[in-house]
Each structure stands twice: as C-alpha cells, then as structure tokens.
C-alpha cells in the first residue's frame, strides 16, 4: 500500500466518521425528547436570572434553512427552539408571585456567528404574554433582575434583532407615582396604515376640542393646524419616505403573526411564509408604518383616573435604530384628554419619538398632577402640534413644536421644550397669541368668577365682602420646575373699543423665584411697563413690583364716552411696591412703597364713573357735581404705602369750578377706607357744595355722605394743607409728548409761588 493510498483511505474514513457523527447528531436532535432537559434548563435559567423560572409545557427543537442568507451560508441550518407554558417568578416581596407567563415562545439561533462568540437571535415570538410590573416606595422593582455575576468578563455578545408578540396583558403598580394600571393587548385583525389612523384620530380629537373651546374655536384651531401641516408636508414626506416602507413591511408581517399565533405556529415564520407566497398580503401594501395591535388601558396614575385605547405595530425591531415603530393612544386622565399618533425609533434606547399630539382640558394647571410641569390656571383649552422626544438617562428632552391652541376665547401657539436637568427640569420656549381675550387672563391671578373657579376645580371661595383675590399661589409647584418662556400677545381685548397691543413678557422661574421682567404693552396710545419679582423659595412669598404708565390718552382710554372725545389730556404714573404674602390679597395687605399718577386736561361725567366701575368715585362725583360734565385741568395722586395702609401725600383734583383735595387712609389689609373730600371754590364761581364729604366703609360696600360738622376750607387756605412739598415727587410725571404747557405745570407753579409768599410773610413777622 502506497503512502498516497493510505492517506486517501484515512481521509475517506475521517469523512465517513464525520458524516456518521453528523447524521447521528441529526437523528439525536430530531428524535431526542428535549423535555428530559427541562429540569436542567429550568435550574440554569433560574440561577442566571436570580428568579424562579419554569417551563411547564413541552420543549421542541427543530432545524430550518435561514431566511435572507445567500451562497453557502444558506445551506447552514439554524436550530429552531420552542417551549410552552413558561413562567418567571417575582421577588418574594411582590404582590403577584409571577413576573411573566407565556403560552409559548419560539426563537431561531444563527449558527455561524457562534464561531465569533456572538449569539444572534434573528427573532423571538411569544404568545399571550402576561407581565406584572411593580415598584415599592423604597425603589425596589420587579423588572430589575440580579443576574449571576462572573469573575471574568464574558467574551460572548448577544444580539436580538426583532421581537414579535400576540395578544397579552401588562399590569403596572407603582407606589412612587401612585399608579395602578392594566394594559390589554389584542390583534386588530388586519394592518392599519399610519395615515388612516392619523386621519381618524384627527377627527376624533378635533371633536373633543370643540367640546372644550366651542365649535368656532375648534374650527379656528383646525384651520391654523391644517395650514401649518400643509406648509411642512412635502419636507416631512421626503424625510420619512425611506423608513416608512421598511416599517410598513415589518408591521404587515407582525399582523400575519398575530393571526396565526393561536394555531401554535411561530409568528415570524408565518410572516415570512405569507410574504413569500403573497397569499396573505394585500396586492397594494401601505406605504408607511402600519398598526397590528390594539391596546386598552384602565386604572389610576398619580391618583388620577386613567382610561383609554391605543394601537401599536406588531414587530418591534430591536437592533434597527432607523426602523420606526408606530404608536397611537387616546387617553382620558381626569378632565384632561391626550391623544398621540406617530412613531418610536430605536426602541432599545427610546432614542427618537416623533408624534402628533392633541391635548384638551379644563385648566392647564391640572397637568401638574400628571407631568410635574407647573402651568397657570386657565380657562378650558385645546392644543395640537408635533411632539419630538429624545430619551436619555436623567437627560431626556421633549419638544412640542409649532403647536396651535385655543385657551378660552384666545389663540395660542409656539414651541415649548421640556429638558430633564439637575437639580430641576426646565421648561423653555416662545409663545405667541394673535388675539388674547383679557377675561382669559383672570384665572391666572385668581380673579375669575366663582362659576369659572368651580369649573376648573378650584375649591377656594372668595369671601363675599372682599374684592382682592384670596386664592393662594402654589409656590410648592414653583420649586418643582425652572422656566424661561417668552410670550408675545399681538392684540389683547378687554373690550372691543380698547385693544391692548404688543404685549410682551419674559417669564423666568429659578428655584422657586418667579420674575416677569418686563411685562409691557401698548394701550390708549401710550405704554404700560411692569416688572414683577416673586420669591416663593421660602414662606411667606416675597414680592417686588414696579409699574410705569406713560402717555395714556384719555380720549382713547374711554372711546365710547362722548364726554371724553374732546379731552386732549393723558395719564402718567409710577408705582413701586414690595410685599410679603401667599395671595394677591395678602400681598396688598403688607405692601410698602409709593403710587403716584397725574391726569391732565380731561373731562368726566357720572356715566363715566359708572362705566369705569368706580363705585366710591361715582357717589362722590354725584354729591359734588350732580349730573353735570366736569372739565379736569389736573388730577394729582401720590400715595405712600406702609404695611398695607395707603396714606395720600397728594390727592388733588383741579377743575374749572373748584379745587378738591382728599385726605385719610385707605387700608388694603381689611379693604376699608376713611377719606375726607374737601371742595374749594374758585373766586366767585357758584359751587353747590362747600361742606366736606366723607367716604367710609369697605371697598365692597362704601358709605359716602356730607360731613356737616365741618366747614369747607377756602381756596386760599390750600397752601396751609401741607400739600406743596409733596408735589415735588410728581414733577417727573409731567412729560408731555409735545412742547405745550399742561395744566399741572401751571398748578404746581401757582402753588409753589403761594408757598413762597407765605414763607416770606412768615419770615417778616
């Protein structure tokens, strides 16, 4: 025997032995009762998970040719594993003994990657999963597993490409968020394209918006939203076209898997078969992601009742970070309704969320219980826009982009960004309202009606005898969120004849300190500029306020009053106050500072007093002037506030017939006044009243009458009232927009001259 023949025979024997071994292994794998391995499998998995694990049904192993492989790789078979009646236990402290139960599970294993120490599982399909999630107040939860640790780092890697499932349930209990929810999942019967779901949800949500803001408001909201969508439709279609085809194919396969799961066939296998044959796939596939499963949710979250429905795709692409997974939900949480339609990409990392979001509710402040975002009390509202989210550990961001909304009778739009930062999250952005109703701002400061308060769930009752709002600021919420938001109101309507224009404010919240710097707008041909600083980081709240009114034209301020149409004057004023207290009433009761104003060249009537809602002034006017119209040359006010008591340094009214001055305190603590009104006739002009008047009582129920026990001071005695020097503080307010002298200048000059004469006469004695 030659060496060559010997080597040939040896090689033939080796090949034969290997073939026999492979055949024997194949026969063994196909004929072996894998249920005998269950005790060992259960034990090993239990040790690895640190939880009880059991396969109570059958284990089966088969072989099949791989999908998607070409060349010689297509001839390397994959083992296919399946098991039924699977259970994973919970920790002993959990309410439910089982973390998960599955009717069956099936997965394939790619052979060749094992040579590179990589475990590749192309897909896992499960049938009727039931998951129980629970978290205690101390942070322990059932979804964190204590895996067995090895002293040496593993050289093996695990890759899961996709996850398919049929109907199932998820229970979620959380002591931290006070949640107790149950989610039921079931098949839809056939895939539904994202576009169809979007259209249906749009109609449903806009009908819900009409219930909150009225049909007219909802129609205006829809028109703006449609215009916004139309302007960006082509760009969005170009950006989503490539991935939507992939997502549509994946979701269609998932739908086929769901319908076959009850027959015991693996979902991914059925999907592949139906896709190849074309029997179960429509001739025209939807171009985009499709929904395969429906959801129903019921329970409570943060003690708020929750119920709703939703839809999701059927195959969750775990490794493909570019394949969108469709989501849809329509959920009611208390009196708030939220709906979303869109996609989630890279589900393993929750990296990209792109949704259409609709939101309706009774008051935006109610969102705090659900989201922790501090928003003001508002009238009923509805919004619609695009929500983009990126999830990162302790650094997630959400952007509500180019949304449109209605708040009461006002429109609202813009972009808001919520960033999860440390030590507090932050809300930032820019908001714009083209037409803002003044009445819609009343709930922000608690000045709305009792009916409005009841509608938005406010239980604070305004005392019947008080005017200033007693509703407290929720300063505890201020410390939960920082904010940097700019707001522009192009037109604000208090009445149809008195529009406010160019409203702008910059709202900053930092560690419980709220500031509006500035809050400014144009009104009646002039400007009103305000700053507010409210420190809610401690108790009680500390506030600082400034107001500057410039060139408010009387004719424009009262456009419906004929008596004012010949008035050429204006109002200028300043205020600077500081206070402490947790409500507008409490702040007023502790205020310190100064309030001053000048009114020049105006005309008033009793009807004007009534229209302005000035009850006390209306009665005083009638006592002094009857029903006659009166020309005002100058009105000067300078109040000093000390611990909530307003004392007039100057309170004077100069008319053609008389000079009237007022003294006495006004208490903001108990909303009372104790004023004396002194009329002084000019020369020989006839003036009906020479005795002083008094104004007493409360703001709500004033009492005005004639003080018959005192004689009115004559005009020449005005210099002795101590009103001359205080007028100096009002001089800066005389800032006319033209070069003409104003009556207040003449009045101040005349009174200063009289003061100088009196001082000289006194010095000559």
Secondary structure, 3 states (H helix, E strand, C coil): CCHHHHHHHHHHHHHHHHHHHHHHHHHHHHHCCHHHHHHHHHHHHHHHHCCCEEECCCEEEEEECCCCCCHHHHHCCEEEEEEEEEEEECCCCCCCCEEEEEEEEEEEECCHHHHHCEEEECCEEEECCEEEEEECCCCCECCCCCCCCCCCCCCCEEEECEEEECCEEEEEEECCCCEEEEEEEEEEEEEEEHHHHHHHHHHHHHHHHHHHHHHHHHHHHHHHHHHHHHHHHHHHHHHHHHHHHHHHHHHHHHHHHHHHHCCCCCHHHHHHHHHHHCCCCCCCCCCCCEEEEEEEEEEEECCEEEEEEEEECCEEECCCCCCCEEEEEEEEECCEEEEEEEEEECCCCCCEEEEEEEEEECCHHHHHHHHCCCCCCCCCEEEEEEEEEECCCCCCEEEEEEEEEEECCEEEEEEEEEECCCCCEEEEEEEEECCEEHHHHHHHHCCCCHHHHHHCCCCCCCCCCCCCCCCECCHHHHCCEEEEEEEEEEEEEEECCEEEEEEEEEEEEECCEEEEEEEEEEECCEEEEEEEEEECCCCCCEEEEEEEEEEEEHHHHCCCCHHHCCCCCEEEEEEEEEEECCEHHHHHHCCEEEEEEEEEEEEECHHHHHHCCCHHHHHHHHHHHCCCCEEEEEEEEEEEEECCEEEEEEEEEEECCEEEEEECEEECCCCEECEEEEEEECCCCCCCCCEEEEEEEECCCEEEEEEEEEECCCHHHHHHHCCCHHHHHHHHHCCCCCCCCCHHHHHHHHHHHHHHHHHHHHHHC
